[in-house]
């Protein structure tokens, strides 16, 4: 549901330009919710605020417009510029209602540094200092293998020194011929940069031209009788040819091409990129996208291409997709300018060898999507080792995936309360915690009776609501507390539930029907899990007990003050929390509480000054 337009928003809508650009929708906290591009900013942005605009665009845009409080625009010269600026803004801001690459910051890149003697290494941080980047790589192991081959074939330095530096000397890398010794000027800058250029072309998949160039250098070195250098080039050629022979040939034509496959499920999508270099399949990358529920396939592919190629320097001559894109010409123009100037074709093919390659990319995307789904399911169904250890150590009939813990808190028999806390697969379920005010035995401390009451009320309630019970019930205490819980379960006819008592002093575990306690190692995962549950039950019970005591003691001390009834006592309790803090408060602070005047605050202050009794607190 849209909010009514403010005067400022109406003025901004009237002042919108008619040219192309990018608009950003914001909430009341100025957080960017959505970034979009437009051929005409005036027409596009105003359509969002029309009465029928949200309904025509579906529930996602309706939800967006329910939160929009402001917007701003960035005017561009062309629609193509707006296309790329939109991708950059999405990449920088990750708006909630845009199609976003998921977890893209985790993917590594190969960095070619902008130094006198460049280095080549992998990184996860993009630093815009003139360095070039290849990637991102979704398969980190494959990327590291390729880097390792590159360092074996091309003597590119791997040290982190800022060269030239007269203090740096030759290291072991030079001795094993993995570096040409630029630190001691044993290689010229031009020759070293030529080696880096060859290594970069290898990493991009252009191995044929690198092999051709190395053969020429080998022949020249042999002609000048530099046989050691010629032998080194020979070894490089053999290593490259061996690496190239392991790659699958998918096309007879020698072409650099990225084939992008698409698979979707619910609000997620996966785009798999088959990297074909010189007709050979050299690698596969895949990325997941979110926020695609209402987007067409072409929109998803367009958003992916703009975000994917935004962060890499190498652009192939052809980009194939499975669906036609409305903005294919704009993306093609952008990629052409981003590459070496050669025209980049962005197209979809339905027949022939190119279509079969596209089917391969789509199949890979579907496989990655299914793999992600299965991983999520297995993660949900995965049973923690601590649960399995508890099942083994206590000899339980079924896995204790859901455990409930019971504890009692009291002070000399007054304000006695019980708590029930829940743990599922070793993790707390705080939304299912419950506390109980003990109804019987007021004025006398009887833990056994209190446990009987809590257990009976808890399991009677589960039965009446038709809710499942726990796999294991843990009682904070020894044999007596355990017997009380079993007695309560017996009255309800619950006789198949596993129950255990945990005595705090020696951390002994008591099981029904066993005279001797079970002693587990202090370092065992099963004991640790029960200790966490016991401590959580104790904390929950004590906090509720203190709340009741504070409310009672504060209320009793204020009973004689004229004009202070239950509502004002509750207001004081919320404002100060305890009688001690109320006594320390100034008159003006008390007068600031809802329902209190300056006169009533003075009367309360005088009453508290006459009665200085402040009962202490203790924990059971």
N, C-alpha and C positions, 0 to 999 in steps of 0.2 A: 504493500500500500504506500502510495507516494505521500510525502509530507507537503503541506501547503508552501507555496513559494514565498520567500521573503522578498522585500523590496530590492535588496542588493542583488539577489539572484535574478530577478526580473530585468534589472538594468544590465547585468552581465550578458544575459541572453539577447537583449536588444543590440548590444554592442559587438556581437560575434561577427568575425570577418567571413567573407564568402569564399575565400581561397582555401587551399589544402593545408593540412597540419595535423597535430596530435592533440587530443584532449584527455584530461585526467580527472576522473571523478573522485571526490574525497568525502570522508565522513566528518562528524563534528569535531573530531580530534585532529583534523587535517591529514589523516592517514589515507594514502592512495588506495582506492578500492578497485579501480578499473582504468586501463589505458587503452585508447582506441585511436585509429587513424581515420581521416575523412578527406574526400575530394573537396567537399564544401563543409567547413566547420559549422557554419550557420545552420545549414539544413540538418546535418547529422545530430548535433548536440541538442538543438531545439526539439527534435523528434522524441528524445528521451523524456521530455517534460510535458509532452502532450497527453491528453486524457487516455487515448488508446494506445500510446506508444509502448507501455510496459506489457500490456496484454498480448500485443502482436508479437513480442519478442520472447515470450515464454516465461516460466516461473523464475529462472535464474536472474533475468534482467529486472523482473518485478521485485525480487528480493534485494537486488542492488539498489534500485531507486528508493526502496524503503529506508535505506541508510545514507543516501547521498545528501550532503548538506552544502556542498560547494563544488566548484570545478575550476580548472584553469586550462589554458590552451597555449600551444607553441606553434606558431605559424611557420610553414616551410614554403619554399619556392615551387616545389613539384610534389606530386603525389608519391613518386618514388622515394623522395627524401623522407616523407611522412611514414612510409612503409618501414624504413630502416630505423628511424627515430623511435617508432612504436616498439620495435624489437629491443632496442637499447634500454628504453624505459621499463619494459617488462622484465628484462634481465636484471636491472638495477634495483627495482622496487618490489618484485614478486607480488603483484596485486592479487587479492583473493579471487576475483571474478574473471581473471584472464586464464588462458591456456598457458601453463608453466611447465618447463622442464623440471622434473623432480630429482633432487639430490645431485644436481649437476656440479656442485662445488666439490663433490667427493672424487670426481673423475680426474685422473692425472693427465698432464700435457707433457710434450717434449719441448724443452726450451732451447733455443739457439741464442746465446747472449750477444748483446751489442758491445763487444769489446775489441781491442786491437787484435787479440788472439782469442776468438770466440770459443766458448765451451758448449757442449751439448749434454744435457742431462734431463731427467724427468722431475716434474714438480707438480704440486697441486695449487700453487699460488700464482696468479697472473699479475705480473708487475709491468705496467706500461712504461718501460724505460727504453724503448727501441728494440727490445728483444723480439724475436719471432717465435711463434708457438705452433706446434703441430698437435692435433687432437681435437677434442678430448677423446681418450681411450677408455672404453667401458671394460676392456679386458686388460687389466694391469699386468698380468703375467705375460701375455703375448707382447705387450709393449716393452717390458724389460728384456725379454728374449731378443727382440729386434734391436734394442739398444746395445745389448751385449755383443751381438754379431757385428753391429756397426763399429764398436770400439776395437774389435779384433781385426777388422778389415781396414779401417781408416784410422791413422794415428792422430786422433783429436785429443787434446789434453783433457784430463779429468780433475786436475788440481783446482783449488779455489783461490789461487794467488791472483792479485791484480797486476798483470804484466803490462809493460816491462817493469821489472823490479830487480835492481842489481844485487839484492840480498838473496834472491832465490837461486838455488843451484839445481843441477840435474838430479833426478830421482830414479827409482827403480822402473817407472813406466818407460823411461827412455831406454833403459838397458834391455827390456823385453820387447822393444820396438812398438810400443803402443803410444808413443809420443815422439815428435820430431825435435824436441828440445828448444821451443821458442823462448824459454826463460834465459838461455845463454846465446840467443841469436844464432842458433844452428840452422834455422830455416827463416826465409824471408816472409814478410807479412803476406805478400801476394801469393807465394807458394802455399802457405798455411791456409789462407782463405780459399784457395782452390781445393784443398783437401776437405775443408768444411763444406764447400759447395757440393762436392761429390757425396759426402756423407748425408747431407740434407736431401739430395735427390734420391738417394737410396732409401731413406726413411719415408719419403713420399711415394715410393713404389716405382720410380723411374730407374730401373736397373739396367735396361738395355743400353741407354745412352752412356751411362757410367762405365759399363763394360767396354763399349766402343772407344771411349776416351782413354781408358786404361790400356787397351791394346795399342793405341797410337803412341802413348807414352812409353810403353814397353819396347816398341820397335825403335823409337828414337833413342832410348837409353842403350839398347843393344848396338845401334849404329855408332854411338859414341864410345862403345866398349865399356860402358858402366854396367857391368853384368850383375853386380849386387843389387843395384836399383831395378834393373830389368827383372830379376828374379822376384823381388818384392812385389812388383806389379803383376807378375805371373801368379803369385800366390793369392793376391787380391782377386784377380779374375776368376780363379778356380773356386774360391770361397763364395763369390757372388753367383756364379753359375750353379753351384751346388744348392745354394739357398733358393735360387729362382726355380730350379727343377722340382722342388718340393711343393710349389704353388700350383693350384689347379687352373688350367686354361679353360675359360668359359666363352671367349670370343676369338675369332680368327683375326679380326681387325685390331691393330695396336691402338688402343684408345684409353684415355683416363676418364673413368666414369664412376659416379656414385649412384647406386640404385637404392631407393628408399622404399621399404615395405612398411605397411601399417596394419596393426591389429588393435581392436578395441574391446573393452569390457567395462560396462557400467560407466563410471566417471573417469576412467583411466584409459590411456592408450599407450602403445609401444611402437616406436619407430626404429626399425633395424636398417642400418646402412651397410650395404655390401660395397667394399672399396675395390674397384677393378682398375688396375694400373697396367697399361700396355696389353690389355686383353687377359690379364691374369687376376684371379681373385686373391688379393693380398691380405684381406682382413675384414672383420665384421664388427661394427659398433652398434650398440642399442641403447636407447634412452626412453625413459618413461615420462609421460605427461599427465598432468591432472587438470581438472576443470573442463573436460571435453564433452560433458553430458549432452548439451544442446548444440554442439558445433557439428557442422557437416564435415565429411572426410577431407574435402579440399581445404577447409579452414584449419583443420588440425595439421595437415601437411604443410600448409603455408606458414603457420606459426612455428612449426618445428624447424623448417629450413632457415627461417630468419634468425632464430635463436642459436641453431647449431653452427651455421657458418659465420655468425657474429664473432665467435671466439677462436677461429682458426685462420691461419694465413694461407694454407694451400687450398686452391679451388680447382676442381677437375673441369675438363672441357664440357662434360655432359652431366646433368642431374636428371635421373628418371624417377618418376613417381607413379603411383597406381591410379591416381585420379587427376583430372584436369583442374588447374588452379586459375581462379579469376585474375590473380595478380602475377601470373607467370612471367609476363613481359617485364614488370617492375623488378621482380626478383632476379631475372636474367640480367637486366641492365646493372643492377647492384653488384652481382657476382662478377660480371665482366670487369667492372671498375675495380673491384677488390682483388682480382687476379692479375694476370700478366697482360691484360688488354685484349686477349683473344676472346671471341664471342663464346659465352657460356649458354648452352641450350638447356632449358628446363621444359620437359615434355613428358607426356604419358603415352605408352604404346599398348595396344590391345592384341596385336598379332605378331608372329615371327619370333626370332631368337631373343630380341630385346624383351618381348612379353614373357618369355619363359624365364629369363633372368629376373624379371619383376616378380613372377610367381615364387621364385626361390627367396627373394627378399621378404615377400609377404608371409611365406611359410616360416622363415626365421623369426619374424616379429610375433607370429602366433605362438611359436614355440616358447619364446621368451615370456610372453604374457601368461601362458599356462604354467611355466616354471615358477613365475612369481606367485601365481595363485596357490600352487602346491606348497611352496615355501611358507606362505602365510598360514595355510591350514595346518601344516606340520608344526609350526611355531605355536599355534593355538592349542594343538593336541599334545604338545611336548610336556612330559611329566618331569618336574624338577628332581634333581638327584636327592634333595633333602626329603621329599615325599617318599621316594623309593626306599631311602635308608630307614625312615620311620616304619614303613611297612615291613621291612626285613627285621629290624631290631625288636619290634614289639610282637612279631609273629601274627600280624593282623590278617584277617581273611580277605579283605579288599583294600585297595589303595586308599589311604586317607587324604583324598584330594580336597575335601572340604572338612575343616576342623573348626569346632567351636570351643571357646574357653570361657569358664565361669569363675568369677571372684566375688568376694563380699567385702564391703567396707563399712565400718561402724566406729562410734566413739562412745564407749561405756554404755552400749546398748541403745543409744539414741541415733536417729536419722540413719538407720541401717539401710543400705542399698546393695543391690546386686548388679553385676554387669555380665553381658554376653557379647563376646567379640568373635568375629568370623575371619577365617583365613582360607583362601582358595588357591591351591597350587603354590602354597608358600607365600602368598601375598595378601596383605590385609584388604578386607572389603568393608571399608568404614561406613559406607551407606547402609550396611546391614547390622551395624552395632545396635544393641538395645540395652537399656538400663531399667531396673525394677526397684520400686520402693517397697520394702518389706512390710507386709501388713500386720503380721503377728509378732508377738514377743517384744513389743516396744518397752524399753527400759531395762532389758537384760540382754547381755551379749550371748547369742547362741548361733554360732556359725553353722552348725549342723542343720538346725531348723531353717535357717536362712537359705542354705544351699538346696534343701528339699523344696522350698517354696519357689525359688528361681527356676530350678530344673523342671518342676511340675508345670509352672505357668508357661515356660518357654515351649515345651513340647506339646502341651495342650493347644497352645496358640498355633503352632505349625500344623497340627492335625486338623484344627477347625478351618484353617485357611487353605488346606490342601497343598502346603509347601513341603518340599523334600527336606529331610533332616540331614544332619552331618554324617560323615563317614567315621568320625572319631570325636568324642566329647572329652575335653580335658578339664579337670577340676583342680583349682589351686588349693592344695592341701594333701594330707596323708590319708591313712586308712579310714579315719572317722568321716572325713568329708567325702571320700569316695563311696563309702557305704550309704551315706545320706542320699547321694545322687542316684545310686542304683535302686534304693528304696523308692524314690520318687518315680523313676522310670517304670518300676514294677507295677505301681498303682495305675499306670496308663497302659500297661500291656506292652511296653517297649522292652523286649528282652534280647534283641539281636544286635544292639548297638554296642560298638567298642568304646569302653570308657577307661580313662587312665587318670591317676592322681599324681601331681607333681609337687613334692614337698620341697620347700625352698632351702631349708637348712643344709642338707647334704645333697640336694638335687636328685632325690630318689624318686623312681617311678613305681607306682603301685598299680597292679592290675587285679581285676576281680578274680577271686578264687586262688590267688597266690599269696602265701604267707610272707615270703621274702621279697624285698623290693628288687627292681631291675636297676643296676648301676651302669650307666653308659659313660664312655669316655667324655671328658669335658670338651674335647675338640670335635666330637661327632656332630654331623650336620643335623641328625634327627633331634638330638637334645637341644641344640641351638635353636631350632625352629620352635620347639615347645617352650623354651625360655622366652623367646620373643613374644609368643602368644600369651604366656602368663604375665609378662611385664605389661603388655598392652591391655589386658583385662584389668590388671591392678590400676594402671593409670586411668582408665576410663571410669572405673568404680570410684576411685578416690576423688577425681575431679567432680563427679556428680554429688558425692557425699559432701564435699566442701561447699558446693553451691547451695545445697539444702541447709547446711548448718549456718552459712553466712546469712541466708535469707531469714532463717528462724531467729538467730541472735539479733540481727539488725531489727527485725520486726518486733521482738519482745522488748528491746530497749526503747523503742519508739511508741510503744502502746500508750504510754501516759502523756504523750505530747498532744495537746489539743490541736485539732485541725489536720492531723496527719493520719490518713486512712490507708487502706491497702494499695491504692493507685500511687499515692505519693511515696509510700515506702518502696514500691517497686521502682519508681523513678530514681530514688536515692540509691537503690541497689545497683541499677544499671549505670548510674553516673560515677559512683565511688567504689563499688565492689565489696567493701568491708567497712566495719564500724570504725576501725583504726583510721582509715583514710578519711572517713567522714568527720571524725574528731579533729583531724589535722587541717581540714579544709577551712578556708576563710568564709566570712559571711557572704561576701559577694559571689563566691563560687557556688555556695548553696542556693543563693537567690537566682542564679542562672539556670537552675534545674527547672524543667517544665512543671508548672503548677505551684511554684514557690514565689512568694513575695519577699521583699526585704524584711518586713516585720516578722513573717513566719520563720525566716532564716535566723533572725536574732533569737527568737524564742527557742528554736531547736538548738542553737549554739549554747544558750544558757542551760537548757536541760542536760545536754551532754557534759557540760562543765561540772554539774552537780553529781553526775554518776560516772565515775572513771573505770568501772569494771569492764574488762575486755577479755573474754574467754579465749584460751589458747586453742591450738589445733593439733591433732595427732593423726597418725595413719595406722590403720589396722593391718 
